[in-house]
Amino acid sequence: MPRLPSSRRGVVWFRWKILITISTALCILALFCINRQSNSTATTTTLSSSLSVARSRIPLVKYSGDRPKLAFLFLARRDLPLDFLWDRFFKSADQRNFSIYVHSIPGFVFDESSTRSHFFYNRQLKNSIEVVWGESSMIAAERLLLASALEDPSNQRFVLLSDSCVPLYDFGYIYRYLVSSPKSFVDSFLDKDNRYTMKMFPVIRKEKWRKGSQWISLIRSHAEVIVNDDTVFPVFQKFCKRSLPLDPRKNWLYLKKRRHNCIPDEHYVQTLLTVSTNSYQNLPFSSSISNPLIFRIHFLHPNLDGLFRCVAWKMKWNGEQ
């Protein structure tokens, strides 16, 4: 049998190497996708399990006491850098009037080695999850905080805070202001950034789509709506995802490809409560932030500096500055 010329053998061998390389790359990519999907499924299953357990602990009996509590819910990157300010704030309060819950990275413990305030000792959630900015894990962590706080029937107002929020007024003023109001305070307005996608229809209609700050104050009824939501949250998980790169210098990639960009924590609560008003007519909430709320976040309206304060500095949240 005649042998192929050496030049032909070289070409055939080169083609085989290309085929083997492409096949190997495709196999690695397939394994990566399977592993990513498996991790995502495991995370979703863990969250659903944790939330289900927390839901089962929420009392069905309506609170009838005369001392409602404020639940302070801190969503932290790790520790609480401003714990010394909160320590002074809580020292002026009757401890029967408030409770504290902190969502931090899994395994982090608040004790004498990690916080300067005894008010935060062992206040971390035991079922915390990894949180990534701009992903649905952020609102998943908020729901876990609310679910934990709802286990105490005396918690009647729920204040969601970041680790950079500080109180402007003393505890007495804040307590009287929030407890005396029958409404939640939610920064909510029409979205002009075109983050809505028709893929969310019909669960979320475009006219119900809202935007606002994730730092809010809720009445108990609204907190229950958020924790018990099994309809809107899955839509956010699937269709509201951040597409901007973590490195701001690479934003041109997003602009070039015009990918759909959606930040879940800036829309979820506002949209859910707007959608839910059809079913929960007895759940009023304020969509205005003109009231003297307690906390100022750096990206809210700057003309409210007399009512709000926030300390802003650069910190990393899973790689995000």
N, C-alpha and C positions, 0 to 999 in steps of 0.2 A: 504493500500500500504506500503510495507516494506521500512524503512528508510535506507539510506546508512550509513555505519559505519563512525564514526567521522574522522577516518584517511583518508577515501576516500573523504569525504566532504572537508577536508583540502587540498587535492591534487587538486580537481576540482576548489576550490576557488583560489588556487595559480595560476593555469593555466589561469583562467579568469583575474586575476590581471596582469599577463604578457601580455595577449592579449590586455587588455585595455591600458596598458602602451605603448606598441608598436604602437597601433593605434593612441594614443595621440601624440606620438613623430613624427609619419609620417604626421599627420595633421599639426603640428607646422612647420615641415620641408617644407611641401608643401606651407604653407602660407608665409614662409620666401622666398622661391624661387619665388613665384608669386610677392611678394613685391619688391624683388630685380630686377626682370625682368621689373616690372612696373616703378621703379625708373630709370633703365637704358634706357627704352623706352622714358620716360619723358625727361631725360637729352639729349638724341639724338634728340628728337623733338625740344627741346628748342634751341639746338645748330644749327640745320638745319634752324630753323626760324630766329635766329639772323644772321646767315651767309647769308641767302636769302635776308634779309633786307639790310645788308651791301653791298651785290652784286648789288642790285638795285640802290644804290647811287653812284656806281663807274662810273665816266664820260666816255663816249665812244669817246669823242673828244680827239685827240692826242695833247699832250702838245706842245705849240709852243713858250713858253717864253724863256728868256735868263738867268733865275736864278733858275736852278733846285735845289731842296732841298733834304737833307739827312733826312730820317725818322728813328729816334732812337726808337727801339721797345724793351721795357724792360719786361721780364717775371720774375715777382717777387713772392716770397713766401708770403710777406705781404708788408713791407715798403722797402725802398732802403737804406741799411746801409752805402753805400758809396756815398750818395747824395752830401756830402760836396766836394768831389773830382770832381764830375760831374758839380757842381756849378761853380767851377773855370774854368773848361773846356768850358762850355757854355758862360761864361762871355767874353771870348776872341773872340766870334763869332758874326757875324751879324745875328740877329734873323730872318731875311728873308731867311736864308740859311738852316734852319733846323726845324724839328718838333719833338715832343716827344709824345709817347704813352706808357702807362703802363698797363699791365694786372696783377692785384693783386686779392686777395680773394674777392668774391662778397660783396659789401657794404663798402669796405674800401675806404676812401677818402684821397687824398693827399692835405693837407692844412698846415697852420702854426703850427698846433699841431702834424703833422705826418711826416713832412720833413723840412730839414734845407735850402732847395733851392726853391726859388719862381718859378724856371723853371718847377717844377713838380706839381705846384698847379693845381688841377682839370684835370690832364692829364690821370687819370685812365679811363679804359673802363667802360661804363655803362652796358654792356652786358657780363661781365666776368663770368666765370664758376669755379666750384671747380676743382682743379688740383691735381692729384695724381701721384707721380713719378713712371715711368715705365708703365704708362697706356696711352691709346690714347688721354686722356684728355689733355695731355701735347701738342701734336701737334694740337689738336683742339683749344687750347688757342693761339698758334702761328698763326693759320689761322685767328682767330678773330682779332689779332693785325694787320696782313697784310691787311685784308679787311678794317679795319678802316683807315689805312694809305692810302690805294688806293683811298679813297673818295676825297683826295686832289690831283688834277692833277699835281700840281707842285712837289709832292714827286716823285723823279725819282730813288733814291737809298734807299734800306731798310736794316738796320743793326739790326739783332736780337741779343739781349744781355741777360745775366742773371743778377741777382742783385749783383753778385760778380765780374763782369767785370769792368775794368778801362782802360781808354785810355793811350796809351804810348806816343803819339805825340799830338801836339796842334791841334786845330780844323782846322786851315788853311791847314795843311799838309794832314790830313785825308780827308778833303773835296776835295782837288785837286786830291788826289790819286784815290778815289772812283769814282768821277764824270768823270774823264778823261778816265776811263776804260770802254769799252763796254761790259765787262763780269761780271758775278756773281762770287763770291769767295766762294766755297763750298768744305769743307774737305770731299773727297769721295774716297773710295777704296774698293777692293773686301773683302767680309766678310769671315773670316776664322773660325768663331765661330759656323758655322752650324745653324744659326738662321732661315734660309729659310726653309719653308715647302711646299711640293707639293700641299697642299691645296690652296695655293695662285695662282696656275696655273689655267687657262692660262692668267689671268689678269697680273700677274707678273711672268715672266720667270726667271729661276734660274740665267741665264747669265746677267740679268738686276739688280739683287739684289746687293745693295751697303750698305756701312756703313760709318759713319763719325760723326763729331761733329755737334750738332744742332745749334751752334752759327755761323751765316753766314752773308754774305752781298749779296743782290740780286739786279739785275736790275728790272725795272718795269715789263717787259714781264714775267720774271720768277715768280714774286710775283703774277701776274694774273693767271698763270698756277696753282699755289698752291691753291689759293682761289677758283678757278673754278673747281677744281678736284672733280668729283663725282664718280670716278672709282676706283682709288687706295686706297683712304682713307677708304672706307667701308671694303676693304680686310684687312687693318691693324687693324681696329676695331675688326674684327672677328677672325683673325688668328695670329696677332702679340701681344702677351700679356706676361707680366712679370710673371714668376712662382716662382722666388726666394722669400723667405720670407722676410718681413721687418726687422726681427731680424737676423743679419749676423750669430749669433751663431747657427741658425737652418738651415744653408745651407746644412747640411748633409741630410736633408729630400729630398731636390731637387736632390742631387747626388744619393741617394738611389733609388728614383723612376724614375730618368732620365726623368723628365718632360721637355717638350719643353719650352725654355725660350727665349723671344724676347722683346727687349726694343724699342718701336716704335719711339721715338724721335731720336734714333741713326741711323735710316734707312730711314725714310719717305721721306724727301726732296731729299736725294741723289738718292733713288730708283725712285721716281716720275720723277725727271728731266732726269734720264737715260732712263726710259720708254718713256718719252715724246719726246725725241730727234727724234723719228721716225715721229712724227706728227709736231714737231716744229723745223724744221731744222735751222731756223733763230734765235734760242735761244742758243748761245754758253755759256758754263760755264767752269770755271777753276776747274779741279779736283785735283789741286795741292795746297799745302799750303806753297810753297817755296817763294811766294811773300811776301813782307813786309806788312802783314795785321796789323790790329790795336789792336786786342785784344788777350790775351793769356788765355786759359783755362787750369786748372791744369792737365788735363789728355791728353793734346795734346803733340806733340813731344817735349821732354825736350831740344833738341839741338837748339831750336828756342828762347831761353831765351833772346837773344839780340833784338828780334823783338816783343815779347809779354810779358805781365805781367798780373798776376791775384792774388788777395788776396784770400787765401783759409782759411776757418775756418769751424768748425762743426756747422751746423744749421739744424733744423728739417724741413722737407717738408712733412707734413701729416704723421708724425711718422717715417720718414726716416732720418737717421743721415747722 
